[in-house]
Amino acid sequence: MGRLYTGGGDGGTTSLLDGTRVQKDDPRIDLNGTLDEAQAAIGMARSMAPGRFLSDMEELEHTLFLLMAYVARGDRDIPSPSADLFEKKIDGLESLWPHDRSFVRPGKSPSGAALHLARTITRRAEREALPLFRRHLIDEDSYRLINRLSDYIFALAVACDEESVVEEITRKVIKELIRMSCKEGEGRLSLKTALDLVSAAEEKASQISVPMAITVSDEKGPLVFNRMDGVLPVSVGLSGKKAKTALGLRKTTSEVYDLVQPGAPLYGLQSDPDLCCFGGGIPLTDKEGKVVGAVGVSGGSVEEDIEVAEAAVSLWKEKEVR
């Protein structure tokens, strides 16, 4: 692997893609530097964006790579990317997240703010591209694309702002559902039964030779907790979070995992520090199908955690049938 620095530009020149040496303040280098700034800001936005926009931002970054290659092509035959795709995307975004054309103050969401930064940078790129267009160093299609960039990024910023509001509301609704579900199951899971469920889980964990942290919760919170000798420290807190997640959302944490993936209905919930959105948490339901508690297990692989939790749930079902 070569050195990061070469010294080739120490004299104030750099190379185009065809090997031609030009000054570092050449208009083509200036424009590419600005497009590089915009791409960095888009990358920052992508790291914080709602999941449904990740592929759009990755595609935008790729297009900027292609555009920068075209601008720095020299005599090489490199095509310019087209603006047509962005025009279709702008129309699609505005149909879902319309804007009244009023001035926008950036900062409604982290991803939207970063995109607005990228938008202002591409506005500068428009100004820097004009002399190159006049000198026929870039063609009409590439100049049209550069003009569409700021419009597309603006529409994407508005969409990210609005979608972030939806995600925040979803998180608040979920927390309220957790609070309400705790009240509904009040008094239906006894301490003795919870102790029996933990014992059943411990027995299964011993059979597979994996030390576990095990939590059984009722509507008021953890009812019984036990950690086996040798359990990983991180598992101690995770078992309680799994039980809380399963109890509050009335779903197994394996089901929740699918719902918090990018583009899924509960995406963003995985960042809630009070919840745990992967396998090992299972709700406990009574004969009427109402959730009255939950089991949370952590210490092994996801499959092992689920197996141990299911051992406790099996005993619970036996007790409910009697």
Contacts in CASP RR format, 6 or more apart in sequence:
PFRMAT RR
TARGET T0000
AUTHOR 0000-0000-0000
METHOD contacts of the structure
MODEL  1
MGRLYTGGGDGGTTSLLDGTRVQKDDPRIDLNGTLDEAQAAIGMARSMAP
GRFLSDMEELEHTLFLLMAYVARGDRDIPSPSADLFEKKIDGLESLWPHD
RSFVRPGKSPSGAALHLARTITRRAEREALPLFRRHLIDEDSYRLINRLS
DYIFALAVACDEESVVEEITRKVIKELIRMSCKEGEGRLSLKTALDLVSA
AEEKASQISVPMAITVSDEKGPLVFNRMDGVLPVSVGLSGKKAKTALGLR
KTTSEVYDLVQPGAPLYGLQSDPDLCCFGGGIPLTDKEGKVVGAVGVSGG
SVEEDIEVAEAAVSLWKEKEVR
8 14 0 8 1.000
9 24 0 8 1.000
12 23 0 8 1.000
12 24 0 8 1.000
13 21 0 8 1.000
13 22 0 8 1.000
13 23 0 8 1.000
13 24 0 8 1.000
14 21 0 8 1.000
14 22 0 8 1.000
14 24 0 8 1.000
14 29 0 8 1.000
15 21 0 8 1.000
15 22 0 8 1.000
16 22 0 8 1.000
16 28 0 8 1.000
16 72 0 8 1.000
16 73 0 8 1.000
16 74 0 8 1.000
17 69 0 8 1.000
17 72 0 8 1.000
17 73 0 8 1.000
17 74 0 8 1.000
17 76 0 8 1.000
17 78 0 8 1.000
18 73 0 8 1.000
18 74 0 8 1.000
18 75 0 8 1.000
18 76 0 8 1.000
19 74 0 8 1.000
20 74 0 8 1.000
20 75 0 8 1.000
22 28 0 8 1.000
22 29 0 8 1.000
23 29 0 8 1.000
27 128 0 8 1.000
27 131 0 8 1.000
27 132 0 8 1.000
27 137 0 8 1.000
28 71 0 8 1.000
28 72 0 8 1.000
28 132 0 8 1.000
28 137 0 8 1.000
29 72 0 8 1.000
30 128 0 8 1.000
31 71 0 8 1.000
31 125 0 8 1.000
31 128 0 8 1.000
31 129 0 8 1.000
31 132 0 8 1.000
32 68 0 8 1.000
32 71 0 8 1.000
32 72 0 8 1.000
34 121 0 8 1.000
34 122 0 8 1.000
34 124 0 8 1.000
34 125 0 8 1.000
34 128 0 8 1.000
35 64 0 8 1.000
35 67 0 8 1.000
35 68 0 8 1.000
35 71 0 8 1.000
35 122 0 8 1.000
35 125 0 8 1.000
36 68 0 8 1.000
37 121 0 8 1.000
38 64 0 8 1.000
38 118 0 8 1.000
38 121 0 8 1.000
38 122 0 8 1.000
38 125 0 8 1.000
38 149 0 8 1.000
38 153 0 8 1.000
39 61 0 8 1.000
39 64 0 8 1.000
39 65 0 8 1.000
39 118 0 8 1.000
41 114 0 8 1.000
41 115 0 8 1.000
41 117 0 8 1.000
41 118 0 8 1.000
41 121 0 8 1.000
42 57 0 8 1.000
42 60 0 8 1.000
42 61 0 8 1.000
42 64 0 8 1.000
42 114 0 8 1.000
42 115 0 8 1.000
42 118 0 8 1.000
42 153 0 8 1.000
43 57 0 8 1.000
43 61 0 8 1.000
43 114 0 8 1.000
44 114 0 8 1.000
44 117 0 8 1.000
45 57 0 8 1.000
45 111 0 8 1.000
45 112 0 8 1.000
45 114 0 8 1.000
45 115 0 8 1.000
45 118 0 8 1.000
45 157 0 8 1.000
45 160 0 8 1.000
46 53 0 8 1.000
46 54 0 8 1.000
46 57 0 8 1.000
46 58 0 8 1.000
46 61 0 8 1.000
46 111 0 8 1.000
48 109 0 8 1.000
48 110 0 8 1.000
48 111 0 8 1.000
48 114 0 8 1.000
49 57 0 8 1.000
49 111 0 8 1.000
49 112 0 8 1.000
49 160 0 8 1.000
50 111 0 8 1.000
50 160 0 8 1.000
50 163 0 8 1.000
50 164 0 8 1.000
50 167 0 8 1.000
50 263 0 8 1.000
50 267 0 8 1.000
50 268 0 8 1.000
51 262 0 8 1.000
51 263 0 8 1.000
51 267 0 8 1.000
51 268 0 8 1.000
52 163 0 8 1.000
52 262 0 8 1.000
52 263 0 8 1.000
52 267 0 8 1.000
53 111 0 8 1.000
53 156 0 8 1.000
53 159 0 8 1.000
53 160 0 8 1.000
53 163 0 8 1.000
54 262 0 8 1.000
56 89 0 8 1.000
56 156 0 8 1.000
57 156 0 8 1.000
60 152 0 8 1.000
60 153 0 8 1.000
60 156 0 8 1.000
63 81 0 8 1.000
63 85 0 8 1.000
63 86 0 8 1.000
63 145 0 8 1.000
66 80 0 8 1.000
66 81 0 8 1.000
67 80 0 8 1.000
67 81 0 8 1.000
67 142 0 8 1.000
67 145 0 8 1.000
67 146 0 8 1.000
69 78 0 8 1.000
70 78 0 8 1.000
70 79 0 8 1.000
70 80 0 8 1.000
70 81 0 8 1.000
70 138 0 8 1.000
70 142 0 8 1.000
71 132 0 8 1.000
71 138 0 8 1.000
71 142 0 8 1.000
80 138 0 8 1.000
80 139 0 8 1.000
80 141 0 8 1.000
80 142 0 8 1.000
80 145 0 8 1.000
81 142 0 8 1.000
81 145 0 8 1.000
82 141 0 8 1.000
82 145 0 8 1.000
83 141 0 8 1.000
83 144 0 8 1.000
83 145 0 8 1.000
83 147 0 8 1.000
83 148 0 8 1.000
86 145 0 8 1.000
86 148 0 8 1.000
86 149 0 8 1.000
86 151 0 8 1.000
86 152 0 8 1.000
87 148 0 8 1.000
89 152 0 8 1.000
89 155 0 8 1.000
90 148 0 8 1.000
90 151 0 8 1.000
90 152 0 8 1.000
90 155 0 8 1.000
93 152 0 8 1.000
93 155 0 8 1.000
93 156 0 8 1.000
93 158 0 8 1.000
93 159 0 8 1.000
94 155 0 8 1.000
96 159 0 8 1.000
97 155 0 8 1.000
97 158 0 8 1.000
97 159 0 8 1.000
97 162 0 8 1.000
97 163 0 8 1.000
99 155 0 8 1.000
99 158 0 8 1.000
104 116 0 8 1.000
104 154 0 8 1.000
104 157 0 8 1.000
104 158 0 8 1.000
106 112 0 8 1.000
106 113 0 8 1.000
106 116 0 8 1.000
106 117 0 8 1.000
106 157 0 8 1.000
107 113 0 8 1.000
107 116 0 8 1.000
107 161 0 8 1.000
108 161 0 8 1.000
108 164 0 8 1.000
108 165 0 8 1.000
109 160 0 8 1.000
109 161 0 8 1.000
109 164 0 8 1.000
109 165 0 8 1.000
110 164 0 8 1.000
111 157 0 8 1.000
111 160 0 8 1.000
111 164 0 8 1.000
112 157 0 8 1.000
112 160 0 8 1.000
112 161 0 8 1.000
112 164 0 8 1.000
113 157 0 8 1.000
115 153 0 8 1.000
115 154 0 8 1.000
115 156 0 8 1.000
115 157 0 8 1.000
115 160 0 8 1.000
116 153 0 8 1.000
116 154 0 8 1.000
116 157 0 8 1.000
118 153 0 8 1.000
119 150 0 8 1.000
119 153 0 8 1.000
119 154 0 8 1.000
119 157 0 8 1.000
122 146 0 8 1.000
122 149 0 8 1.000
122 150 0 8 1.000
122 153 0 8 1.000
123 150 0 8 1.000
125 146 0 8 1.000
125 149 0 8 1.000
126 146 0 8 1.000
126 147 0 8 1.000
126 149 0 8 1.000
126 150 0 8 1.000
129 138 0 8 1.000
129 142 0 8 1.000
129 143 0 8 1.000
129 146 0 8 1.000
130 143 0 8 1.000
132 138 0 8 1.000
132 143 0 8 1.000
133 139 0 8 1.000
133 140 0 8 1.000
133 143 0 8 1.000
167 267 0 8 1.000
167 268 0 8 1.000
170 265 0 8 1.000
170 266 0 8 1.000
170 268 0 8 1.000
170 269 0 8 1.000
171 268 0 8 1.000
171 269 0 8 1.000
171 272 0 8 1.000
174 248 0 8 1.000
174 249 0 8 1.000
174 266 0 8 1.000
174 269 0 8 1.000
174 272 0 8 1.000
177 248 0 8 1.000
177 249 0 8 1.000
178 244 0 8 1.000
178 247 0 8 1.000
178 248 0 8 1.000
178 249 0 8 1.000
181 219 0 8 1.000
181 247 0 8 1.000
181 248 0 8 1.000
181 250 0 8 1.000
181 291 0 8 1.000
182 219 0 8 1.000
182 220 0 8 1.000
182 221 0 8 1.000
182 247 0 8 1.000
182 248 0 8 1.000
183 219 0 8 1.000
184 219 0 8 1.000
184 290 0 8 1.000
184 291 0 8 1.000
185 218 0 8 1.000
185 219 0 8 1.000
185 290 0 8 1.000
185 291 0 8 1.000
185 292 0 8 1.000
185 293 0 8 1.000
186 218 0 8 1.000
186 219 0 8 1.000
186 220 0 8 1.000
187 218 0 8 1.000
187 219 0 8 1.000
187 292 0 8 1.000
188 218 0 8 1.000
188 219 0 8 1.000
188 286 0 8 1.000
188 290 0 8 1.000
188 292 0 8 1.000
188 293 0 8 1.000
189 216 0 8 1.000
189 218 0 8 1.000
189 223 0 8 1.000
189 284 0 8 1.000
189 292 0 8 1.000
189 293 0 8 1.000
191 223 0 8 1.000
191 224 0 8 1.000
193 316 0 8 1.000
193 319 0 8 1.000
194 216 0 8 1.000
194 218 0 8 1.000
194 223 0 8 1.000
194 224 0 8 1.000
195 224 0 8 1.000
196 315 0 8 1.000
196 319 0 8 1.000
197 216 0 8 1.000
197 224 0 8 1.000
197 295 0 8 1.000
197 312 0 8 1.000
197 313 0 8 1.000
197 315 0 8 1.000
197 316 0 8 1.000
198 214 0 8 1.000
198 216 0 8 1.000
198 224 0 8 1.000
198 225 0 8 1.000
198 226 0 8 1.000
198 312 0 8 1.000
200 311 0 8 1.000
200 312 0 8 1.000
200 314 0 8 1.000
200 315 0 8 1.000
201 212 0 8 1.000
201 214 0 8 1.000
201 295 0 8 1.000
201 297 0 8 1.000
201 308 0 8 1.000
201 309 0 8 1.000
201 311 0 8 1.000
201 312 0 8 1.000
202 212 0 8 1.000
202 214 0 8 1.000
202 226 0 8 1.000
202 228 0 8 1.000
203 311 0 8 1.000
204 307 0 8 1.000
204 308 0 8 1.000
204 311 0 8 1.000
204 312 0 8 1.000
205 211 0 8 1.000
205 212 0 8 1.000
205 214 0 8 1.000
205 228 0 8 1.000
205 297 0 8 1.000
205 308 0 8 1.000
206 228 0 8 1.000
208 304 0 8 1.000
208 307 0 8 1.000
208 308 0 8 1.000
210 299 0 8 1.000
210 300 0 8 1.000
210 304 0 8 1.000
210 308 0 8 1.000
211 227 0 8 1.000
211 228 0 8 1.000
211 229 0 8 1.000
211 230 0 8 1.000
211 231 0 8 1.000
211 232 0 8 1.000
211 299 0 8 1.000
212 227 0 8 1.000
212 228 0 8 1.000
212 231 0 8 1.000
212 235 0 8 1.000
212 239 0 8 1.000
212 297 0 8 1.000
212 298 0 8 1.000
212 299 0 8 1.000
212 300 0 8 1.000
212 305 0 8 1.000
212 308 0 8 1.000
213 225 0 8 1.000
213 226 0 8 1.000
213 227 0 8 1.000
213 228 0 8 1.000
213 231 0 8 1.000
213 235 0 8 1.000
213 236 0 8 1.000
213 237 0 8 1.000
213 238 0 8 1.000
213 239 0 8 1.000
213 240 0 8 1.000
213 297 0 8 1.000
213 298 0 8 1.000
213 299 0 8 1.000
214 225 0 8 1.000
214 226 0 8 1.000
214 227 0 8 1.000
214 228 0 8 1.000
214 239 0 8 1.000
214 295 0 8 1.000
214 296 0 8 1.000
214 297 0 8 1.000
214 308 0 8 1.000
214 312 0 8 1.000
215 222 0 8 1.000
215 224 0 8 1.000
215 225 0 8 1.000
215 239 0 8 1.000
215 240 0 8 1.000
215 242 0 8 1.000
215 243 0 8 1.000
215 295 0 8 1.000
215 296 0 8 1.000
215 297 0 8 1.000
216 222 0 8 1.000
216 223 0 8 1.000
216 224 0 8 1.000
216 225 0 8 1.000
216 243 0 8 1.000
216 293 0 8 1.000
216 294 0 8 1.000
216 295 0 8 1.000
216 296 0 8 1.000
216 312 0 8 1.000
217 223 0 8 1.000
217 240 0 8 1.000
217 243 0 8 1.000
217 244 0 8 1.000
217 247 0 8 1.000
217 293 0 8 1.000
217 294 0 8 1.000
217 295 0 8 1.000
217 296 0 8 1.000
218 292 0 8 1.000
218 293 0 8 1.000
219 247 0 8 1.000
219 292 0 8 1.000
219 293 0 8 1.000
221 243 0 8 1.000
221 244 0 8 1.000
221 247 0 8 1.000
222 240 0 8 1.000
222 243 0 8 1.000
225 239 0 8 1.000
225 240 0 8 1.000
227 235 0 8 1.000
227 236 0 8 1.000
231 299 0 8 1.000
232 298 0 8 1.000
232 299 0 8 1.000
232 300 0 8 1.000
234 298 0 8 1.000
235 298 0 8 1.000
235 299 0 8 1.000
235 300 0 8 1.000
236 298 0 8 1.000
237 298 0 8 1.000
238 276 0 8 1.000
238 298 0 8 1.000
238 299 0 8 1.000
239 296 0 8 1.000
239 297 0 8 1.000
239 298 0 8 1.000
239 299 0 8 1.000
240 276 0 8 1.000
240 296 0 8 1.000
240 298 0 8 1.000
241 274 0 8 1.000
241 275 0 8 1.000
241 276 0 8 1.000
242 253 0 8 1.000
242 276 0 8 1.000
242 279 0 8 1.000
242 280 0 8 1.000
242 281 0 8 1.000
242 294 0 8 1.000
242 296 0 8 1.000
242 297 0 8 1.000
242 298 0 8 1.000
242 305 0 8 1.000
242 309 0 8 1.000
243 281 0 8 1.000
243 293 0 8 1.000
243 294 0 8 1.000
243 295 0 8 1.000
243 296 0 8 1.000
244 274 0 8 1.000
244 275 0 8 1.000
244 276 0 8 1.000
244 294 0 8 1.000
245 253 0 8 1.000
245 256 0 8 1.000
245 275 0 8 1.000
245 276 0 8 1.000
245 277 0 8 1.000
245 281 0 8 1.000
245 294 0 8 1.000
246 252 0 8 1.000
246 253 0 8 1.000
246 256 0 8 1.000
246 280 0 8 1.000
246 281 0 8 1.000
246 282 0 8 1.000
246 283 0 8 1.000
246 294 0 8 1.000
246 295 0 8 1.000
246 296 0 8 1.000
247 283 0 8 1.000
247 291 0 8 1.000
247 293 0 8 1.000
247 294 0 8 1.000
248 283 0 8 1.000
248 291 0 8 1.000
248 294 0 8 1.000
249 256 0 8 1.000
250 283 0 8 1.000
250 291 0 8 1.000
251 259 0 8 1.000
251 283 0 8 1.000
252 279 0 8 1.000
252 280 0 8 1.000
252 281 0 8 1.000
252 282 0 8 1.000
252 283 0 8 1.000
253 276 0 8 1.000
253 277 0 8 1.000
253 278 0 8 1.000
253 279 0 8 1.000
253 280 0 8 1.000
253 281 0 8 1.000
253 282 0 8 1.000
253 296 0 8 1.000
254 278 0 8 1.000
254 279 0 8 1.000
254 280 0 8 1.000
254 281 0 8 1.000
254 302 0 8 1.000
254 306 0 8 1.000
256 266 0 8 1.000
256 269 0 8 1.000
256 275 0 8 1.000
256 277 0 8 1.000
257 277 0 8 1.000
257 278 0 8 1.000
257 279 0 8 1.000
258 264 0 8 1.000
259 265 0 8 1.000
259 266 0 8 1.000
259 267 0 8 1.000
259 269 0 8 1.000
260 266 0 8 1.000
260 267 0 8 1.000
260 268 0 8 1.000
260 269 0 8 1.000
260 270 0 8 1.000
260 277 0 8 1.000
261 267 0 8 1.000
269 275 0 8 1.000
269 277 0 8 1.000
270 277 0 8 1.000
276 298 0 8 1.000
278 302 0 8 1.000
279 302 0 8 1.000
279 305 0 8 1.000
279 306 0 8 1.000
280 295 0 8 1.000
280 296 0 8 1.000
280 297 0 8 1.000
280 298 0 8 1.000
280 302 0 8 1.000
280 305 0 8 1.000
280 306 0 8 1.000
280 308 0 8 1.000
280 309 0 8 1.000
281 294 0 8 1.000
281 295 0 8 1.000
281 296 0 8 1.000
281 297 0 8 1.000
281 305 0 8 1.000
281 306 0 8 1.000
281 309 0 8 1.000
282 294 0 8 1.000
282 295 0 8 1.000
282 296 0 8 1.000
282 306 0 8 1.000
282 309 0 8 1.000
282 310 0 8 1.000
282 312 0 8 1.000
282 313 0 8 1.000
283 291 0 8 1.000
283 293 0 8 1.000
283 294 0 8 1.000
284 291 0 8 1.000
284 292 0 8 1.000
284 293 0 8 1.000
284 294 0 8 1.000
284 295 0 8 1.000
284 313 0 8 1.000
284 316 0 8 1.000
285 291 0 8 1.000
285 292 0 8 1.000
286 292 0 8 1.000
286 320 0 8 1.000
287 320 0 8 1.000
295 309 0 8 1.000
295 312 0 8 1.000
295 313 0 8 1.000
295 316 0 8 1.000
296 305 0 8 1.000
296 309 0 8 1.000
297 305 0 8 1.000
297 306 0 8 1.000
297 308 0 8 1.000
297 309 0 8 1.000
297 312 0 8 1.000
298 305 0 8 1.000
299 305 0 8 1.000
END
